[in-house]
Amino acid sequence: MVTVRLFGMTKMLAGNQGALSLALPDGRRVKDLVTVIEAAYPKIGELLHKKKVLVSVNQDIAHEDLEVRDGDEIALLPPFAGGNP
């Protein structure tokens, strides 16, 4: 089971759920997780495919071929800005 944390627009598109718990078979990768999310939440899937949302695994930005393991914490990170000019 992996936990997918949602923020901003992704949270809103998932009916204001702050997190999703998803069961994935062993050996699955970030790209497989995206497919599972897209099946349940097509608008979130669209944002992921357009790279409008980043995927992090255990607090590191993840590449689509990174293996996702049981217990991993995934976050869907919307665009952010800020800091000093």
N, CA, C and O atoms as a Maestro MAE file, in Angstrom:
{
 s_m_m2io_version
 :::
 2.0.0
}

f_m_ct {
 s_m_title
 :::
 protein
 m_atom[340] {
  # First column is atom index #
  i_m_mmod_type
  r_m_x_coord
  r_m_y_coord
  r_m_z_coord
  i_m_residue_number
  s_m_chain_name
  s_m_pdb_residue_name
  s_m_pdb_atom_name
  i_m_atomic_number
  :::
  1 25 0.853 -1.170 0.000 1 A "MET " " N  " 7
  2 3 0.000 0.000 0.000 1 A "MET " " CA " 6
  3 2 0.901 1.236 0.000 1 A "MET " " C  " 6
  4 15 1.863 1.309 0.765 1 A "MET " " O  " 8
  5 25 0.590 2.189 -0.848 2 A "VAL " " N  " 7
  6 3 1.303 3.461 -0.858 2 A "VAL " " CA " 6
  7 2 0.309 4.573 -0.546 2 A "VAL " " C  " 6
  8 15 -0.881 4.468 -0.841 2 A "VAL " " O  " 8
  9 25 0.819 5.625 0.050 3 A "THR " " N  " 7
  10 3 0.008 6.795 0.339 3 A "THR " " CA " 6
  11 2 0.376 7.882 -0.652 3 A "THR " " C  " 6
  12 15 1.551 8.207 -0.823 3 A "THR " " O  " 8
  13 25 -0.630 8.443 -1.303 4 A "VAL " " N  " 7
  14 3 -0.419 9.541 -2.246 4 A "VAL " " CA " 6
  15 2 -1.030 10.786 -1.619 4 A "VAL " " C  " 6
  16 15 -2.246 10.872 -1.453 4 A "VAL " " O  " 8
  17 25 -0.190 11.740 -1.274 5 A "ARG " " N  " 7
  18 3 -0.665 12.991 -0.677 5 A "ARG " " CA " 6
  19 2 -0.997 13.981 -1.783 5 A "ARG " " C  " 6
  20 15 -0.275 14.107 -2.772 5 A "ARG " " O  " 8
  21 25 -2.111 14.680 -1.588 6 A "LEU " " N  " 7
  22 3 -2.608 15.619 -2.591 6 A "LEU " " CA " 6
  23 2 -2.618 17.031 -2.019 6 A "LEU " " C  " 6
  24 15 -2.913 17.239 -0.842 6 A "LEU " " O  " 8
  25 25 -2.290 17.994 -2.873 7 A "PHE " " N  " 7
  26 3 -2.248 19.394 -2.462 7 A "PHE " " CA " 6
  27 2 -2.874 20.252 -3.549 7 A "PHE " " C  " 6
  28 15 -2.896 19.875 -4.721 7 A "PHE " " O  " 8
  29 25 -3.378 21.404 -3.149 8 A "GLY " " N  " 7
  30 3 -3.881 22.382 -4.105 8 A "GLY " " CA " 6
  31 2 -4.922 21.817 -5.049 8 A "GLY " " C  " 6
  32 15 -5.918 21.230 -4.627 8 A "GLY " " O  " 8
  33 25 -4.669 22.008 -6.342 9 A "MET " " N  " 7
  34 3 -5.619 21.604 -7.372 9 A "MET " " CA " 6
  35 2 -5.874 20.099 -7.368 9 A "MET " " C  " 6
  36 15 -7.005 19.667 -7.590 9 A "MET " " O  " 8
  37 25 -4.834 19.291 -7.117 10 A "THR " " N  " 7
  38 3 -5.048 17.837 -7.130 10 A "THR " " CA " 6
  39 2 -5.979 17.418 -6.001 10 A "THR " " C  " 6
  40 15 -6.799 16.515 -6.170 10 A "THR " " O  " 8
  41 25 -5.853 18.069 -4.855 11 A "LYS " " N  " 7
  42 3 -6.753 17.780 -3.733 11 A "LYS " " CA " 6
  43 2 -8.189 18.125 -4.110 11 A "LYS " " C  " 6
  44 15 -9.111 17.355 -3.841 11 A "LYS " " O  " 8
  45 25 -8.371 19.278 -4.731 12 A "MET " " N  " 7
  46 3 -9.706 19.706 -5.146 12 A "MET " " CA " 6
  47 2 -10.295 18.729 -6.173 12 A "MET " " C  " 6
  48 15 -11.471 18.374 -6.089 12 A "MET " " O  " 8
  49 25 -9.477 18.295 -7.139 13 A "LEU " " N  " 7
  50 3 -9.955 17.388 -8.186 13 A "LEU " " CA " 6
  51 2 -10.290 15.994 -7.653 13 A "LEU " " C  " 6
  52 15 -10.998 15.226 -8.305 13 A "LEU " " O  " 8
  53 25 -9.776 15.675 -6.468 14 A "ALA " " N  " 7
  54 3 -10.068 14.377 -5.840 14 A "ALA " " CA " 6
  55 2 -11.152 14.514 -4.778 14 A "ALA " " C  " 6
  56 15 -11.226 13.704 -3.855 14 A "ALA " " O  " 8
  57 25 -11.987 15.531 -4.907 15 A "GLY " " N  " 7
  58 3 -13.089 15.700 -3.962 15 A "GLY " " CA " 6
  59 2 -12.639 16.140 -2.581 15 A "GLY " " C  " 6
  60 15 -13.229 15.757 -1.571 15 A "GLY " " O  " 8
  61 25 -11.579 16.955 -2.545 16 A "ASN " " N  " 7
  62 3 -11.010 17.487 -1.296 16 A "ASN " " CA " 6
  63 2 -10.425 16.420 -0.380 16 A "ASN " " C  " 6
  64 15 -10.344 16.613 0.833 16 A "ASN " " O  " 8
  65 25 -10.020 15.296 -0.961 17 A "GLN " " N  " 7
  66 3 -9.294 14.280 -0.190 17 A "GLN " " CA " 6
  67 2 -7.839 14.719 -0.095 17 A "GLN " " C  " 6
  68 15 -7.234 15.094 -1.100 17 A "GLN " " O  " 8
  69 25 -7.283 14.674 1.091 18 A "GLY " " N  " 7
  70 3 -5.890 15.064 1.274 18 A "GLY " " CA " 6
  71 2 -4.909 13.958 0.950 18 A "GLY " " C  " 6
  72 15 -3.718 14.213 0.768 18 A "GLY " " O  " 8
  73 25 -5.401 12.722 0.875 19 A "ALA " " N  " 7
  74 3 -4.518 11.592 0.592 19 A "ALA " " CA " 6
  75 2 -5.319 10.434 0.015 19 A "ALA " " C  " 6
  76 15 -6.511 10.279 0.278 19 A "ALA " " O  " 8
  77 25 -4.630 9.634 -0.775 20 A "LEU " " N  " 7
  78 3 -5.201 8.411 -1.338 20 A "LEU " " CA " 6
  79 2 -4.326 7.246 -0.887 20 A "LEU " " C  " 6
  80 15 -3.103 7.376 -0.845 20 A "LEU " " O  " 8
  81 25 -4.921 6.132 -0.554 21 A "SER " " N  " 7
  82 3 -4.176 4.905 -0.266 21 A "SER " " CA " 6
  83 2 -4.418 3.951 -1.420 21 A "SER " " C  " 6
  84 15 -5.557 3.597 -1.722 21 A "SER " " O  " 8
  85 25 -3.329 3.537 -2.062 22 A "LEU " " N  " 7
  86 3 -3.442 2.695 -3.252 22 A "LEU " " CA " 6
  87 2 -2.606 1.434 -3.092 22 A "LEU " " C  " 6
  88 15 -1.469 1.482 -2.622 22 A "LEU " " O  " 8
  89 25 -3.179 0.315 -3.487 23 A "ALA " " N  " 7
  90 3 -2.449 -0.953 -3.497 23 A "ALA " " CA " 6
  91 2 -1.845 -1.136 -4.884 23 A "ALA " " C  " 6
  92 15 -2.545 -1.053 -5.893 23 A "ALA " " O  " 8
  93 25 -0.549 -1.385 -4.921 24 A "LEU " " N  " 7
  94 3 0.148 -1.634 -6.183 24 A "LEU " " CA " 6
  95 2 0.919 -2.940 -6.067 24 A "LEU " " C  " 6
  96 15 1.523 -3.208 -5.029 24 A "LEU " " O  " 8
  97 25 0.909 -3.753 -7.114 25 A "PRO " " N  " 7
  98 3 1.717 -4.975 -7.095 25 A "PRO " " CA " 6
  99 2 3.211 -4.638 -7.040 25 A "PRO " " C  " 6
  100 15 3.623 -3.556 -7.458 25 A "PRO " " O  " 8
  101 25 4.011 -5.561 -6.528 26 A "ASP " " N  " 7
  102 3 5.462 -5.373 -6.487 26 A "ASP " " CA " 6
  103 2 6.013 -5.102 -7.878 26 A "ASP " " C  " 6
  104 15 5.486 -5.594 -8.876 26 A "ASP " " O  " 8
  105 25 7.069 -4.322 -7.927 27 A "GLY " " N  " 7
  106 3 7.744 -4.048 -9.190 27 A "GLY " " CA " 6
  107 2 7.140 -2.920 -9.998 27 A "GLY " " C  " 6
  108 15 7.597 -2.646 -11.108 27 A "GLY " " O  " 8
  109 25 6.130 -2.263 -9.473 28 A "ARG " " N  " 7
  110 3 5.501 -1.157 -10.208 28 A "ARG " " CA " 6
  111 2 6.359 0.092 -10.102 28 A "ARG " " C  " 6
  112 15 7.113 0.274 -9.146 28 A "ARG " " O  " 8
  113 25 6.226 0.937 -11.096 29 A "ARG " " N  " 7
  114 3 7.018 2.155 -11.183 29 A "ARG " " CA " 6
  115 2 6.106 3.375 -11.105 29 A "ARG " " C  " 6
  116 15 4.882 3.251 -11.135 29 A "ARG " " O  " 8
  117 25 6.709 4.539 -11.006 30 A "VAL " " N  " 7
  118 3 5.935 5.780 -10.926 30 A "VAL " " CA " 6
  119 2 4.983 5.882 -12.107 30 A "VAL " " C  " 6
  120 15 3.836 6.297 -11.938 30 A "VAL " " O  " 8
  121 25 5.440 5.509 -13.307 31 A "LYS " " N  " 7
  122 3 4.554 5.612 -14.478 31 A "LYS " " CA " 6
  123 2 3.328 4.704 -14.335 31 A "LYS " " C  " 6
  124 15 2.257 5.042 -14.840 31 A "LYS " " O  " 8
  125 25 3.464 3.563 -13.660 32 A "ASP " " N  " 7
  126 3 2.316 2.682 -13.416 32 A "ASP " " CA " 6
  127 2 1.364 3.316 -12.404 32 A "ASP " " C  " 6
  128 15 0.145 3.214 -12.537 32 A "ASP " " O  " 8
  129 25 1.927 3.962 -11.406 33 A "LEU " " N  " 7
  130 3 1.110 4.670 -10.420 33 A "LEU " " CA " 6
  131 2 0.303 5.778 -11.093 33 A "LEU " " C  " 6
  132 15 -0.873 5.970 -10.787 33 A "LEU " " O  " 8
  133 25 0.937 6.502 -12.007 34 A "VAL " " N  " 7
  134 3 0.238 7.561 -12.746 34 A "VAL " " CA " 6
  135 2 -0.948 6.977 -13.508 34 A "VAL " " C  " 6
  136 15 -2.015 7.589 -13.549 34 A "VAL " " O  " 8
  137 25 -0.776 5.814 -14.105 35 A "THR " " N  " 7
  138 3 -1.865 5.158 -14.837 35 A "THR " " CA " 6
  139 2 -3.025 4.822 -13.903 35 A "THR " " C  " 6
  140 15 -4.187 5.004 -14.267 35 A "THR " " O  " 8
  141 25 -2.717 4.335 -12.704 36 A "VAL " " N  " 7
  142 3 -3.759 4.009 -11.721 36 A "VAL " " CA " 6
  143 2 -4.498 5.275 -11.296 36 A "VAL " " C  " 6
  144 15 -5.726 5.286 -11.222 36 A "VAL " " O  " 8
  145 25 -3.752 6.332 -11.019 37 A "ILE " " N  " 7
  146 3 -4.375 7.601 -10.616 37 A "ILE " " CA " 6
  147 2 -5.228 8.150 -11.748 37 A "ILE " " C  " 6
  148 15 -6.341 8.624 -11.518 37 A "ILE " " O  " 8
  149 25 -4.712 8.088 -12.964 38 A "GLU " " N  " 7
  150 3 -5.442 8.602 -14.127 38 A "GLU " " CA " 6
  151 2 -6.770 7.868 -14.334 38 A "GLU " " C  " 6
  152 15 -7.763 8.484 -14.723 38 A "GLU " " O  " 8
  153 25 -6.792 6.571 -14.080 39 A "ALA " " N  " 7
  154 3 -8.030 5.799 -14.249 39 A "ALA " " CA " 6
  155 2 -9.111 6.267 -13.273 39 A "ALA " " C  " 6
  156 15 -10.291 6.304 -13.621 39 A "ALA " " O  " 8
  157 25 -8.707 6.620 -12.061 40 A "ALA " " N  " 7
  158 3 -9.669 7.051 -11.046 40 A "ALA " " CA " 6
  159 2 -9.964 8.549 -11.112 40 A "ALA " " C  " 6
  160 15 -11.072 8.987 -10.803 40 A "ALA " " O  " 8
  161 25 -8.965 9.325 -11.516 41 A "TYR " " N  " 7
  162 3 -9.085 10.789 -11.542 41 A "TYR " " CA " 6
  163 2 -8.481 11.316 -12.846 41 A "TYR " " C  " 6
  164 15 -7.339 11.776 -12.853 41 A "TYR " " O  " 8
  165 25 -9.232 11.255 -13.943 42 A "PRO " " N  " 7
  166 3 -8.695 11.629 -15.257 42 A "PRO " " CA " 6
  167 2 -8.103 13.034 -15.324 42 A "PRO " " C  " 6
  168 15 -7.109 13.244 -16.019 42 A "PRO " " O  " 8
  169 25 -8.679 13.983 -14.630 43 A "LYS " " N  " 7
  170 3 -8.156 15.358 -14.687 43 A "LYS " " CA " 6
  171 2 -6.792 15.456 -14.005 43 A "LYS " " C  " 6
  172 15 -5.926 16.209 -14.450 43 A "LYS " " O  " 8
  173 25 -6.601 14.696 -12.929 44 A "ILE " " N  " 7
  174 3 -5.283 14.663 -12.289 44 A "ILE " " CA " 6
  175 2 -4.288 13.983 -13.229 44 A "ILE " " C  " 6
  176 15 -3.152 14.436 -13.363 44 A "ILE " " O  " 8
  177 25 -4.708 12.908 -13.875 45 A "GLY " " N  " 7
  178 3 -3.854 12.227 -14.847 45 A "GLY " " CA " 6
  179 2 -3.416 13.158 -15.960 45 A "GLY " " C  " 6
  180 15 -2.263 13.117 -16.391 45 A "GLY " " O  " 8
  181 25 -4.321 13.991 -16.422 46 A "GLU " " N  " 7
  182 3 -3.995 14.957 -17.478 46 A "GLU " " CA " 6
  183 2 -2.912 15.928 -16.999 46 A "GLU " " C  " 6
  184 15 -1.975 16.229 -17.740 46 A "GLU " " O  " 8
  185 25 -3.037 16.412 -15.776 47 A "LEU " " N  " 7
  186 3 -2.025 17.316 -15.222 47 A "LEU " " CA " 6
  187 2 -0.668 16.626 -15.106 47 A "LEU " " C  " 6
  188 15 0.368 17.234 -15.375 47 A "LEU " " O  " 8
  189 25 -0.675 15.366 -14.708 48 A "LEU " " N  " 7
  190 3 0.574 14.614 -14.591 48 A "LEU " " CA " 6
  191 2 1.240 14.428 -15.950 48 A "LEU " " C  " 6
  192 15 2.454 14.590 -16.073 48 A "LEU " " O  " 8
  193 25 0.459 14.091 -16.965 49 A "HIS " " N  " 7
  194 3 1.018 13.880 -18.302 49 A "HIS " " CA " 6
  195 2 1.554 15.167 -18.911 49 A "HIS " " C  " 6
  196 15 2.523 15.145 -19.670 49 A "HIS " " O  " 8
  197 25 0.924 16.286 -18.580 50 A "LYS " " N  " 7
  198 3 1.380 17.587 -19.092 50 A "LYS " " CA " 6
  199 2 2.513 18.164 -18.244 50 A "LYS " " C  " 6
  200 15 2.988 19.269 -18.506 50 A "LYS " " O  " 8
  201 25 2.943 17.415 -17.229 51 A "LYS " " N  " 7
  202 3 4.016 17.840 -16.320 51 A "LYS " " CA " 6
  203 2 3.660 19.112 -15.560 51 A "LYS " " C  " 6
  204 15 4.539 19.887 -15.182 51 A "LYS " " O  " 8
  205 25 2.359 19.321 -15.338 52 A "LYS " " N  " 7
  206 3 1.891 20.466 -14.549 52 A "LYS " " CA " 6
  207 2 1.953 20.147 -13.057 52 A "LYS " " C  " 6
  208 15 1.843 21.042 -12.219 52 A "LYS " " O  " 8
  209 25 2.129 18.874 -12.736 53 A "VAL " " N  " 7
  210 3 2.229 18.403 -11.356 53 A "VAL " " CA " 6
  211 2 3.440 17.475 -11.289 53 A "VAL " " C  " 6
  212 15 3.607 16.606 -12.144 53 A "VAL " " O  " 8
  213 25 4.278 17.660 -10.277 54 A "LEU " " N  " 7
  214 3 5.435 16.793 -10.083 54 A "LEU " " CA " 6
  215 2 5.085 15.673 -9.113 54 A "LEU " " C  " 6
  216 15 4.228 15.830 -8.244 54 A "LEU " " O  " 8
  217 25 5.761 14.544 -9.276 55 A "VAL " " N  " 7
  218 3 5.581 13.408 -8.370 55 A "VAL " " CA " 6
  219 2 6.833 13.301 -7.506 55 A "VAL " " C  " 6
  220 15 7.953 13.286 -8.017 55 A "VAL " " O  " 8
  221 25 6.634 13.226 -6.196 56 A "SER " " N  " 7
  222 3 7.767 12.959 -5.315 56 A "SER " " CA " 6
  223 2 7.524 11.627 -4.607 56 A "SER " " C  " 6
  224 15 6.390 11.264 -4.296 56 A "SER " " O  " 8
  225 25 8.617 10.915 -4.364 57 A "VAL " " N  " 7
  226 3 8.563 9.651 -3.629 57 A "VAL " " CA " 6
  227 2 9.508 9.794 -2.444 57 A "VAL " " C  " 6
  228 15 10.704 10.036 -2.606 57 A "VAL " " O  " 8
  229 25 8.950 9.641 -1.260 58 A "ASN " " N  " 7
  230 3 9.724 9.779 -0.026 58 A "ASN " " CA " 6
  231 2 10.506 11.094 0.001 58 A "ASN " " C  " 6
  232 15 11.672 11.134 0.391 58 A "ASN " " O  " 8
  233 25 9.839 12.157 -0.420 59 A "GLN " " N  " 7
  234 3 10.310 13.538 -0.386 59 A "GLN " " CA " 6
  235 2 11.396 13.862 -1.409 59 A "GLN " " C  " 6
  236 15 12.086 14.872 -1.269 59 A "GLN " " O  " 8
  237 25 11.559 13.031 -2.427 60 A "ASP " " N  " 7
  238 3 12.471 13.317 -3.539 60 A "ASP " " CA " 6
  239 2 11.675 13.326 -4.836 60 A "ASP " " C  " 6
  240 15 10.817 12.468 -5.043 60 A "ASP " " O  " 8
  241 25 11.952 14.295 -5.717 61 A "ILE " " N  " 7
  242 3 11.291 14.326 -7.019 61 A "ILE " " CA " 6
  243 2 11.627 13.024 -7.740 61 A "ILE " " C  " 6
  244 15 12.786 12.613 -7.797 61 A "ILE " " O  " 8
  245 25 10.604 12.385 -8.286 62 A "ALA " " N  " 7
  246 3 10.758 11.036 -8.845 62 A "ALA " " CA " 6
  247 2 10.716 11.034 -10.367 62 A "ALA " " C  " 6
  248 15 9.966 11.790 -10.984 62 A "ALA " " O  " 8
  249 25 11.526 10.182 -10.953 63 A "HIS " " N  " 7
  250 3 11.514 9.905 -12.386 63 A "HIS " " CA " 6
  251 2 10.467 8.820 -12.635 63 A "HIS " " C  " 6
  252 15 10.199 8.009 -11.749 63 A "HIS " " O  " 8
  253 25 9.880 8.794 -13.816 64 A "GLU " " N  " 7
  254 3 8.789 7.849 -14.106 64 A "GLU " " CA " 6
  255 2 9.191 6.382 -14.000 64 A "GLU " " C  " 6
  256 15 8.323 5.525 -13.835 64 A "GLU " " O  " 8
  257 25 10.483 6.070 -14.089 65 A "ASP " " N  " 7
  258 3 10.920 4.677 -14.007 65 A "ASP " " CA " 6
  259 2 11.346 4.246 -12.601 65 A "ASP " " C  " 6
  260 15 11.803 3.119 -12.412 65 A "ASP " " O  " 8
  261 25 11.200 5.130 -11.622 66 A "LEU " " N  " 7
  262 3 11.537 4.778 -10.246 66 A "LEU " " CA " 6
  263 2 10.541 3.750 -9.717 66 A "LEU " " C  " 6
  264 15 9.331 3.901 -9.883 66 A "LEU " " O  " 8
  265 25 11.062 2.702 -9.078 67 A "GLU " " N  " 7
  266 3 10.179 1.684 -8.506 67 A "GLU " " CA " 6
  267 2 9.478 2.232 -7.269 67 A "GLU " " C  " 6
  268 15 10.089 2.906 -6.439 67 A "GLU " " O  " 8
  269 25 8.194 1.932 -7.159 68 A "VAL " " N  " 7
  270 3 7.389 2.329 -6.005 68 A "VAL " " CA " 6
  271 2 7.225 1.102 -5.125 68 A "VAL " " C  " 6
  272 15 6.801 0.043 -5.588 68 A "VAL " " O  " 8
  273 25 7.564 1.255 -3.850 69 A "ARG " " N  " 7
  274 3 7.521 0.117 -2.929 69 A "ARG " " CA " 6
  275 2 6.442 0.302 -1.876 69 A "ARG " " C  " 6
  276 15 6.022 1.418 -1.571 69 A "ARG " " O  " 8
  277 25 6.011 -0.816 -1.335 70 A "ASP " " N  " 7
  278 3 5.029 -0.816 -0.257 70 A "ASP " " CA " 6
  279 2 5.515 0.095 0.867 70 A "ASP " " C  " 6
  280 15 6.658 -0.014 1.311 70 A "ASP " " O  " 8
  281 25 4.651 0.987 1.322 71 A "GLY " " N  " 7
  282 3 5.002 1.899 2.401 71 A "GLY " " CA " 6
  283 2 5.548 3.234 1.943 71 A "GLY " " C  " 6
  284 15 5.706 4.143 2.758 71 A "GLY " " O  " 8
  285 25 5.843 3.379 0.649 72 A "ASP " " N  " 7
  286 3 6.340 4.657 0.145 72 A "ASP " " CA " 6
  287 2 5.285 5.742 0.305 72 A "ASP " " C  " 6
  288 15 4.085 5.480 0.217 72 A "ASP " " O  " 8
  289 25 5.747 6.951 0.537 73 A "GLU " " N  " 7
  290 3 4.854 8.099 0.577 73 A "GLU " " CA " 6
  291 2 5.092 8.924 -0.680 73 A "GLU " " C  " 6
  292 15 6.190 9.419 -0.932 73 A "GLU " " O  " 8
  293 25 4.036 9.051 -1.448 74 A "ILE " " N  " 7
  294 3 4.098 9.792 -2.707 74 A "ILE " " CA " 6
  295 2 3.337 11.093 -2.521 74 A "ILE " " C  " 6
  296 15 2.313 11.127 -1.839 74 A "ILE " " O  " 8
  297 25 3.834 12.157 -3.123 75 A "ALA " " N  " 7
  298 3 3.115 13.430 -3.099 75 A "ALA " " CA " 6
  299 2 2.999 13.941 -4.524 75 A "ALA " " C  " 6
  300 15 3.936 13.837 -5.316 75 A "ALA " " O  " 8
  301 25 1.844 14.492 -4.837 76 A "LEU " " N  " 7
  302 3 1.632 15.162 -6.117 76 A "LEU " " CA " 6
  303 2 1.768 16.650 -5.840 76 A "LEU " " C  " 6
  304 15 0.940 17.243 -5.148 76 A "LEU " " O  " 8
  305 25 2.813 17.244 -6.385 77 A "LEU " " N  " 7
  306 3 3.165 18.621 -6.064 77 A "LEU " " CA " 6
  307 2 2.757 19.566 -7.185 77 A "LEU " " C  " 6
  308 15 3.274 19.476 -8.298 77 A "LEU " " O  " 8
  309 25 1.830 20.472 -6.890 78 A "PRO " " N  " 7
  310 3 1.416 21.451 -7.892 78 A "PRO " " CA " 6
  311 2 2.507 22.498 -8.078 78 A "PRO " " C  " 6
  312 15 3.448 22.557 -7.287 78 A "PRO " " O  " 8
  313 25 2.393 23.324 -9.117 79 A "PRO " " N  " 7
  314 3 3.386 24.389 -9.317 79 A "PRO " " CA " 6
  315 2 3.424 25.302 -8.088 79 A "PRO " " C  " 6
  316 15 2.403 25.551 -7.447 79 A "PRO " " O  " 8
  317 25 4.600 25.780 -7.787 80 A "PHE " " N  " 7
  318 3 4.725 26.693 -6.664 80 A "PHE " " CA " 6
  319 2 5.710 27.793 -7.027 80 A "PHE " " C  " 6
  320 15 6.570 27.620 -7.890 80 A "PHE " " O  " 8
  321 25 5.570 28.902 -6.369 81 A "ALA " " N  " 7
  322 3 6.443 30.046 -6.605 81 A "ALA " " CA " 6
  323 2 6.616 30.775 -5.284 81 A "ALA " " C  " 6
  324 15 5.872 30.556 -4.328 81 A "ALA " " O  " 8
  325 25 7.572 31.610 -5.255 82 A "GLY " " N  " 7
  326 3 7.763 32.404 -4.056 82 A "GLY " " CA " 6
  327 2 9.214 32.725 -3.843 82 A "GLY " " C  " 6
  328 15 10.054 32.503 -4.715 82 A "GLY " " O  " 8
  329 25 9.494 33.240 -2.699 83 A "GLY " " N  " 7
  330 3 10.859 33.630 -2.386 83 A "GLY " " CA " 6
  331 2 11.070 35.099 -2.655 83 A "GLY " " C  " 6
  332 15 10.143 35.824 -3.017 83 A "GLY " " O  " 8
  333 25 12.286 35.521 -2.475 84 A "ASN " " N  " 7
  334 3 12.629 36.920 -2.691 84 A "ASN " " CA " 6
  335 2 13.001 37.166 -4.139 84 A "ASN " " C  " 6
  336 15 13.617 36.313 -4.779 84 A "ASN " " O  " 8
  337 25 12.629 38.334 -4.663 85 A "PRO " " N  " 7
  338 3 12.984 38.645 -6.057 85 A "PRO " " CA " 6
  339 2 14.456 38.867 -6.229 85 A "PRO " " C  " 6
  340 15 14.914 39.137 -7.339 85 A "PRO " " O  " 8
  :::
 }
 m_bond[339] {
  # First column is bond index #
  i_m_from
  i_m_to
  i_m_order
  :::
  1 1 2 1
  2 2 3 1
  3 3 4 2
  4 3 5 1
  5 5 6 1
  6 6 7 1
  7 7 8 2
  8 7 9 1
  9 9 10 1
  10 10 11 1
  11 11 12 2
  12 11 13 1
  13 13 14 1
  14 14 15 1
  15 15 16 2
  16 15 17 1
  17 17 18 1
  18 18 19 1
  19 19 20 2
  20 19 21 1
  21 21 22 1
  22 22 23 1
  23 23 24 2
  24 23 25 1
  25 25 26 1
  26 26 27 1
  27 27 28 2
  28 27 29 1
  29 29 30 1
  30 30 31 1
  31 31 32 2
  32 31 33 1
  33 33 34 1
  34 34 35 1
  35 35 36 2
  36 35 37 1
  37 37 38 1
  38 38 39 1
  39 39 40 2
  40 39 41 1
  41 41 42 1
  42 42 43 1
  43 43 44 2
  44 43 45 1
  45 45 46 1
  46 46 47 1
  47 47 48 2
  48 47 49 1
  49 49 50 1
  50 50 51 1
  51 51 52 2
  52 51 53 1
  53 53 54 1
  54 54 55 1
  55 55 56 2
  56 55 57 1
  57 57 58 1
  58 58 59 1
  59 59 60 2
  60 59 61 1
  61 61 62 1
  62 62 63 1
  63 63 64 2
  64 63 65 1
  65 65 66 1
  66 66 67 1
  67 67 68 2
  68 67 69 1
  69 69 70 1
  70 70 71 1
  71 71 72 2
  72 71 73 1
  73 73 74 1
  74 74 75 1
  75 75 76 2
  76 75 77 1
  77 77 78 1
  78 78 79 1
  79 79 80 2
  80 79 81 1
  81 81 82 1
  82 82 83 1
  83 83 84 2
  84 83 85 1
  85 85 86 1
  86 86 87 1
  87 87 88 2
  88 87 89 1
  89 89 90 1
  90 90 91 1
  91 91 92 2
  92 91 93 1
  93 93 94 1
  94 94 95 1
  95 95 96 2
  96 95 97 1
  97 97 98 1
  98 98 99 1
  99 99 100 2
  100 99 101 1
  101 101 102 1
  102 102 103 1
  103 103 104 2
  104 103 105 1
  105 105 106 1
  106 106 107 1
  107 107 108 2
  108 107 109 1
  109 109 110 1
  110 110 111 1
  111 111 112 2
  112 111 113 1
  113 113 114 1
  114 114 115 1
  115 115 116 2
  116 115 117 1
  117 117 118 1
  118 118 119 1
  119 119 120 2
  120 119 121 1
  121 121 122 1
  122 122 123 1
  123 123 124 2
  124 123 125 1
  125 125 126 1
  126 126 127 1
  127 127 128 2
  128 127 129 1
  129 129 130 1
  130 130 131 1
  131 131 132 2
  132 131 133 1
  133 133 134 1
  134 134 135 1
  135 135 136 2
  136 135 137 1
  137 137 138 1
  138 138 139 1
  139 139 140 2
  140 139 141 1
  141 141 142 1
  142 142 143 1
  143 143 144 2
  144 143 145 1
  145 145 146 1
  146 146 147 1
  147 147 148 2
  148 147 149 1
  149 149 150 1
  150 150 151 1
  151 151 152 2
  152 151 153 1
  153 153 154 1
  154 154 155 1
  155 155 156 2
  156 155 157 1
  157 157 158 1
  158 158 159 1
  159 159 160 2
  160 159 161 1
  161 161 162 1
  162 162 163 1
  163 163 164 2
  164 163 165 1
  165 165 166 1
  166 166 167 1
  167 167 168 2
  168 167 169 1
  169 169 170 1
  170 170 171 1
  171 171 172 2
  172 171 173 1
  173 173 174 1
  174 174 175 1
  175 175 176 2
  176 175 177 1
  177 177 178 1
  178 178 179 1
  179 179 180 2
  180 179 181 1
  181 181 182 1
  182 182 183 1
  183 183 184 2
  184 183 185 1
  185 185 186 1
  186 186 187 1
  187 187 188 2
  188 187 189 1
  189 189 190 1
  190 190 191 1
  191 191 192 2
  192 191 193 1
  193 193 194 1
  194 194 195 1
  195 195 196 2
  196 195 197 1
  197 197 198 1
  198 198 199 1
  199 199 200 2
  200 199 201 1
  201 201 202 1
  202 202 203 1
  203 203 204 2
  204 203 205 1
  205 205 206 1
  206 206 207 1
  207 207 208 2
  208 207 209 1
  209 209 210 1
  210 210 211 1
  211 211 212 2
  212 211 213 1
  213 213 214 1
  214 214 215 1
  215 215 216 2
  216 215 217 1
  217 217 218 1
  218 218 219 1
  219 219 220 2
  220 219 221 1
  221 221 222 1
  222 222 223 1
  223 223 224 2
  224 223 225 1
  225 225 226 1
  226 226 227 1
  227 227 228 2
  228 227 229 1
  229 229 230 1
  230 230 231 1
  231 231 232 2
  232 231 233 1
  233 233 234 1
  234 234 235 1
  235 235 236 2
  236 235 237 1
  237 237 238 1
  238 238 239 1
  239 239 240 2
  240 239 241 1
  241 241 242 1
  242 242 243 1
  243 243 244 2
  244 243 245 1
  245 245 246 1
  246 246 247 1
  247 247 248 2
  248 247 249 1
  249 249 250 1
  250 250 251 1
  251 251 252 2
  252 251 253 1
  253 253 254 1
  254 254 255 1
  255 255 256 2
  256 255 257 1
  257 257 258 1
  258 258 259 1
  259 259 260 2
  260 259 261 1
  261 261 262 1
  262 262 263 1
  263 263 264 2
  264 263 265 1
  265 265 266 1
  266 266 267 1
  267 267 268 2
  268 267 269 1
  269 269 270 1
  270 270 271 1
  271 271 272 2
  272 271 273 1
  273 273 274 1
  274 274 275 1
  275 275 276 2
  276 275 277 1
  277 277 278 1
  278 278 279 1
  279 279 280 2
  280 279 281 1
  281 281 282 1
  282 282 283 1
  283 283 284 2
  284 283 285 1
  285 285 286 1
  286 286 287 1
  287 287 288 2
  288 287 289 1
  289 289 290 1
  290 290 291 1
  291 291 292 2
  292 291 293 1
  293 293 294 1
  294 294 295 1
  295 295 296 2
  296 295 297 1
  297 297 298 1
  298 298 299 1
  299 299 300 2
  300 299 301 1
  301 301 302 1
  302 302 303 1
  303 303 304 2
  304 303 305 1
  305 305 306 1
  306 306 307 1
  307 307 308 2
  308 307 309 1
  309 309 310 1
  310 310 311 1
  311 311 312 2
  312 311 313 1
  313 313 314 1
  314 314 315 1
  315 315 316 2
  316 315 317 1
  317 317 318 1
  318 318 319 1
  319 319 320 2
  320 319 321 1
  321 321 322 1
  322 322 323 1
  323 323 324 2
  324 323 325 1
  325 325 326 1
  326 326 327 1
  327 327 328 2
  328 327 329 1
  329 329 330 1
  330 330 331 1
  331 331 332 2
  332 331 333 1
  333 333 334 1
  334 334 335 1
  335 335 336 2
  336 335 337 1
  337 337 338 1
  338 338 339 1
  339 339 340 2
  :::
 }
}
